[in-house]
Amino acid sequence: MILPVEAWMDLRRYQPLRAAGATWREIADEVGLDWRTVRKYLSAEGPGGPPAAPSRKGAVARKVDAVAPVVDAWLVADPRLKASVIHERLVAEHGFTGHYQRVKLYVAEARQRLAGEDAGGGLTGLHRRFEVVPGAQAQVDWGDEGAVLLGQGVGK
């Protein structure tokens, strides 16, 4: 038997029964659901689960913080510098032992911060549009459309 959504949501109104000492089975018989479903929605954990742990952001210093001024200087000099190149240079020139992913996240943060500091638009040249005169270039997408029925038979 499939119950409407309202029946699932009405389980919360049976919370006082549980507080009064009713068993999961008694409440389930009253509602017409399985006792496990009743327990899931009326228990302290509930469908939302336990409260989230407090954020640990900033609790431990990141390895990339030690070389942050170097990365910032490189980005000021060349805003188009890729995070992979920055990571390779940090490893080769500064003995950096952190992961590439952390460098990539820091570079994204630094680019936003530097763009905010440089309101003049120093990062505007990251993508450049170019146009050519008509007929100078062409693009073709090749694909296989399968068999086509022709007047002489089936062809490609």
HUNOR-V241637 format. One line per field, one symbol per residue. phi: phi as a letter, one per 30 degrees, with the letter a starting at -180 (. if undefined). Layout:
phi = ???
//
This chain:
phi = .ccdeeddddeddcedddddjddedddddddjcddddddddcdddhddiddddddcdidbddddddcedddddddddbddddddddddddddcbidcdddeddddddddddddddddcddjdcdddbcdbbbdejdbbbbccacdidbdcdckcbc
//
